[in-house]
């Protein structure tokens, strides 16, 4: 299969829209997406006692902070293709319901037409949770900009210790005034130290590529920025994890974000995804959730459905493939499989395969000459062989 590495350029949005959001006061940096979400709900005027609609298939890292802040969380259905079950929403609505959150799973855009109309007709806010899709775009429009507010996790795509952005997209909300972008101060000493670390990585690969990186670092040295003031009082547990999630992005992560070659990351992830797609298409042992990679999408992982997710992950890991499951479901969902059968089925069957920029998936042509591996793990170990 020929992998088109360049065809994405005309459809990708890259980092420019996020930079514009920060510059205009419609974006704000946080350490974690969960902190951005809690603060975003404040901007919407939501508070303790209000109910929120979340998909049943979601990570508890998104739901736990909401419960801790005093919200009531109600879970709507999704199908095995990770699409919203609109028929499950009406029964969850009452006078306390303020917003519905949708997830762009694994960097692929969720179809919003139906739920956007649902929210508009009932006076609810729409929140786009794009924790997996930093650098992904839907027909040229970057993900995270399609709801009243959007939450984007930068750290997951770039493999950083922290980094997320809250996007305020509603014109009505923007009238309240610009937000502090939360750009951290970068001292000369810190910038020099981080610049050396980044340059060292680049030099290790190819010396000529170090010069543009160092030049960009010099441009940032004079930046003053501003420190992110703490969000207004929100009831959260007094533990370090909760406090950190509501805090500002670190200067080190911001420096790395500012010096990221977004297009290189997008093209590498797309190439890996397309090669895995070629390896797995037609294999009856797996169901490929997203069998098409349209222009503009920067995939987070390659998700598949198998009969026994735990056993498959164990087999993959024994062969050096960093397969995983997702997510840790909210406790109220995980203990009630009869109420949330779709989430239970997805949790037991869905396996994620790595496609990150630090991964190289071989083209399928290299399978020729092998002894014809019989099981899935053995076959994919050839695809991931260094």
C-alpha positions in Angstrom: 0.0 0.0 0.0 1.4 3.4 -1.0 1.2 5.8 1.9 0.5 9.4 1.0 2.6 11.5 3.4 2.0 14.8 1.8 -1.7 14.8 0.9 -2.6 16.0 4.4 -1.0 19.4 4.0 -3.9 21.1 2.3 -6.4 20.0 5.0 -4.5 20.3 8.2 -4.9 23.2 10.6 -1.8 22.6 12.7 -1.1 24.8 15.7 -2.0 28.2 14.2 -5.7 28.2 15.3 -4.7 27.6 18.9 -2.1 30.3 18.8 -4.7 32.7 17.4 -7.2 31.7 20.2 -4.6 32.5 22.9 -3.7 35.8 21.2 -7.3 36.9 21.0 -8.2 36.0 24.6 -10.5 33.1 23.5 -8.1 30.4 24.6 -6.5 29.7 28.0 -3.7 27.2 28.9 -4.0 24.7 31.7 -1.9 21.8 33.0 -4.6 19.2 32.4 -7.8 19.0 30.3 -9.8 18.2 33.4 -8.8 21.5 34.9 -9.8 23.3 31.7 -13.2 21.6 31.7 -14.0 22.6 35.3 -13.0 26.2 34.6 -14.9 26.2 31.4 -18.1 25.1 33.2 -17.6 28.1 35.5 -17.5 30.4 32.4 -20.8 28.8 31.2 -22.4 29.7 34.6 -22.7 26.1 35.7 -22.3 25.2 39.3 -22.8 22.5 42.0 -26.2 20.8 41.7 -26.4 21.3 38.0 -26.5 18.1 35.9 -24.3 17.4 32.9 -24.6 14.8 30.1 -21.5 12.7 29.3 -21.1 9.7 27.1 -21.1 6.4 29.0 -17.8 5.5 27.3 -15.5 8.0 28.9 -12.5 8.1 31.1 -13.1 8.7 34.8 -10.4 11.4 34.7 -13.1 13.5 32.9 -16.0 12.6 35.2 -14.3 12.5 38.6 -13.4 16.2 38.8 -17.0 17.1 37.9 -18.4 14.9 40.7 -15.9 16.4 43.1 -17.0 19.9 42.1 -20.6 19.1 43.0 -22.1 18.4 39.5 -24.5 15.5 38.9 -23.3 13.5 35.9 -25.7 11.5 33.7 -24.4 9.2 31.0 -25.9 8.8 27.5 -25.3 6.0 25.2 -22.8 5.4 22.4 -22.8 2.5 19.9 -19.9 0.2 19.0 -18.8 2.6 16.3 -18.4 5.3 19.1 -21.3 7.3 17.7 -23.8 9.2 19.9 -27.1 7.4 20.6 -29.4 10.4 20.3 -32.4 8.4 21.5 -30.8 8.0 24.9 -30.6 11.7 25.6 -34.2 12.9 26.2 -34.8 10.7 29.2 -31.8 12.3 31.0 -33.0 15.9 30.7 -34.7 17.9 33.4 -34.6 21.5 34.7 -31.2 21.0 36.3 -29.5 20.0 33.0 -27.1 22.6 31.7 -24.7 21.1 29.2 -23.8 18.0 27.1 -20.3 16.9 26.5 -19.2 15.0 23.3 -15.9 13.2 22.8 -13.8 13.1 19.6 -12.6 9.6 20.2 -8.9 8.9 19.3 -8.5 12.0 17.2 -11.5 11.3 14.9 -14.2 14.0 14.7 -17.5 13.1 16.4 -20.6 13.9 14.2 -22.2 16.9 16.0 -25.1 17.9 13.8 -27.7 15.9 15.7 -26.6 16.6 19.3 -25.9 20.3 18.4 -29.5 20.6 17.3 -30.6 18.7 20.4 -28.8 21.1 22.7 -29.9 24.2 20.8 -33.6 23.2 21.0 -33.4 22.6 24.7 -31.2 25.5 25.7 -28.2 23.4 26.6 -24.5 24.2 26.2 -22.4 21.9 24.0 -18.9 21.0 25.1 -16.4 19.4 22.7 -14.0 17.2 24.5 -11.0 16.8 22.2 -8.5 15.3 24.5 -7.3 12.9 21.8 -7.3 15.2 18.8 -4.8 18.0 19.1 -3.7 18.7 15.5 -6.7 17.0 14.0 -9.1 18.8 11.7 -12.5 18.1 10.3 -12.5 19.3 6.6 -10.0 22.0 7.5 -11.6 23.1 10.8 -9.6 22.1 13.8 -11.3 20.0 16.5 -12.1 21.7 19.7 -13.7 24.7 18.0 -17.1 23.2 17.3 -18.9 23.5 20.7 -19.7 26.5 22.9 -16.5 25.6 24.6 -13.8 23.1 23.7 -11.2 21.2 25.7 -8.0 20.1 24.0 -5.3 18.0 25.6 -1.9 18.9 24.0 0.2 16.8 26.2 -1.3 13.5 25.0 -0.4 14.0 21.3 3.0 15.5 22.1 3.9 13.1 24.9 4.4 16.0 27.5 3.9 15.9 31.2 1.2 18.6 31.0 -0.5 20.9 28.6 -4.1 21.6 27.7 -6.2 24.5 26.3 -9.7 25.7 27.0 -11.3 27.3 23.9 -14.3 29.7 24.2 -16.0 29.5 20.9 -19.5 31.0 21.6 -19.8 34.6 20.4 -22.0 35.3 23.4 -19.4 34.1 25.9 -16.7 36.0 24.1 -18.6 39.3 24.7 -17.8 38.9 28.4 -14.2 39.9 27.6 -10.9 38.1 26.8 -9.3 35.5 29.1 -5.8 35.6 30.4 -4.1 33.1 28.0 -2.1 31.6 30.9 1.3 31.7 29.0 4.0 31.0 31.6 7.0 33.2 32.0 10.1 31.6 30.5 13.4 32.8 32.1 16.7 33.0 30.3 18.1 30.2 32.3 15.1 27.9 31.8 14.9 28.6 28.1 18.6 27.9 27.6 18.4 24.6 29.5 15.3 23.4 27.7 16.6 24.7 24.4 19.8 22.6 24.8 17.7 19.6 25.6 15.6 20.0 22.5 18.6 20.9 20.3 20.4 17.8 21.6 17.5 15.6 20.4 17.6 17.2 17.0 21.4 17.1 16.7 21.3 13.4 17.4 19.2 12.9 14.3 20.6 15.4 11.9 22.8 18.5 12.5 21.3 20.8 9.9 17.9 20.5 11.6 19.2 22.0 14.8 19.7 25.5 13.4 16.0 26.4 12.9 15.2 25.0 16.4 17.8 27.1 18.0 16.7 30.2 16.0 13.1 29.7 17.3 14.4 29.3 20.8 16.2 32.6 20.6 12.9 34.3 19.6 11.2 33.0 22.7 13.9 34.1 25.2 12.6 37.7 25.4 9.0 36.5 26.0 7.5 37.7 29.3 4.1 36.2 29.2 1.9 36.1 32.3 1.2 33.6 35.0 -2.2 31.9 35.1 -4.1 33.1 38.1 -5.9 30.3 39.9 -9.5 29.6 38.9 -12.1 31.0 41.3 -13.1 28.9 44.2 -14.1 25.4 43.1 -14.7 22.6 45.7 -12.0 20.0 44.9 -10.3 17.4 47.1 -7.2 18.7 48.9 -4.9 16.3 47.2 -1.9 17.0 44.9 -3.4 15.5 41.8 -6.6 17.6 41.9 -4.6 20.7 42.7 -2.2 20.1 39.8 -5.0 19.5 37.3 -6.5 22.9 37.9 -3.1 24.7 37.7 -1.2 26.4 34.9 0.8 24.7 32.2 4.5 24.3 33.1 7.1 26.6 31.4 8.9 23.5 30.1 5.9 22.1 28.4 5.0 25.5 26.9 8.6 25.8 25.5 8.4 22.4 23.9 5.0 23.2 22.4 6.3 26.4 20.9 9.1 24.4 19.2 7.1 21.5 17.9 7.2 20.5 14.3 3.4 19.8 14.0 3.4 18.7 10.4 6.1 16.2 11.0 4.1 14.7 13.9 0.9 14.6 11.8 2.5 13.0 8.8 4.3 10.3 10.9 1.1 9.4 12.8 -0.9 9.2 9.6 1.7 7.1 7.9 1.7 4.6 10.8 -2.1 4.5 10.9 -2.4 3.9 7.1 0.2 1.1 7.3 -1.7 -0.6 10.1 -4.9 -0.2 8.2 -3.2 -2.1 5.3 -2.0 -4.8 7.6 -5.4 -5.4 9.3 -8.0 -4.8 6.5 -9.7 -8.1 5.7 -8.5 -9.8 8.9 -11.7 -11.4 10.4 -10.1 -11.4 13.9 -10.5 -7.7 14.2 -13.1 -5.0 13.6 -11.5 -1.7 12.6 -13.6 1.1 14.1 -12.2 3.8 11.8 -11.5 2.1 8.4 -10.9 5.4 6.7 -8.4 8.2 7.4 -9.6 11.3 5.7 -7.4 14.3 5.2 -6.9 16.4 8.3 -7.0 13.8 10.9 -4.0 13.2 13.2 -4.8 9.9 14.9 -4.0 9.3 18.6 -4.0 5.5 18.4 -5.3 2.8 16.1 -8.4 1.3 17.9 -9.7 -2.1 17.1 -12.4 -4.4 18.5 -11.5 -8.0 19.2 -13.3 -10.9 21.0 -11.1 -10.8 24.1 -9.4 -7.5 24.7 -7.4 -8.5 27.8 -6.0 -11.7 26.3 -5.2 -9.8 23.0 -3.3 -7.1 24.9 -1.3 -9.6 26.8 -0.3 -11.4 23.6 0.7 -8.1 21.9 2.7 -7.0 24.9 4.6 -10.3 25.1 5.8 -9.5 21.5 6.8 -6.0 22.3 3.7 -4.2 21.0 2.6 -1.4 23.3 -1.1 -2.2 23.0 -3.4 -0.9 25.7 -7.1 -0.6 26.7 -9.1 2.6 27.1 -10.5 3.9 29.4 -10.8 3.5 33.1 -14.6 3.9 33.1 -16.4 6.0 35.8 -17.2 3.7 38.8 -20.9 4.2 38.4 -20.7 3.0 34.8 -18.2 0.1 35.4 -20.3 -1.4 38.2 -23.5 -1.3 36.1 -23.0 -3.2 32.9 -26.7 -3.8 32.5 -27.4 -0.1 32.5 -24.5 0.7 30.2 -24.0 -2.4 28.0 -22.3 -0.5 25.2 -19.6 0.9 27.5 -19.1 -2.6 29.0 -18.7 -4.2 25.6 -16.3 -1.5 24.4 -14.3 -1.7 27.5 -13.9 -5.5 27.2 -13.2 -5.6 23.4 -11.5 -2.4 22.4 -7.7 -2.5 22.1 -5.5 0.5 21.1 -2.4 0.1 19.0 0.3 2.8 19.0 0.8 5.1 16.1 2.8 7.9 17.8 5.6 9.9 16.2 8.2 7.7 18.1 6.8 4.6 16.4 7.6 3.1 13.0 5.1 0.8 11.4 6.6 -1.2 8.5 4.9 -1.2 5.1 3.1 -4.5 4.5 5.4 -5.4 1.5 8.0 -6.3 4.1 5.9 -9.3 5.1 7.0 -11.0 1.9 9.5 -13.7 2.6 8.3 -14.4 6.1 7.1 -17.8 7.1 3.5 -16.7 7.2 2.6 -16.0 10.9 -0.6 -17.6 11.9 -1.8 -15.5 14.9 -2.6 -11.8 15.0 0.1 -10.9 17.6 2.8 -12.6 15.6 1.7 -10.9 12.4 1.7 -7.4 13.9 5.0 -8.0 15.6 6.4 -7.9 12.1 4.7 -4.6 11.4 6.3 -3.1 14.5 9.7 -4.8 14.2 12.5 -2.1 14.6 
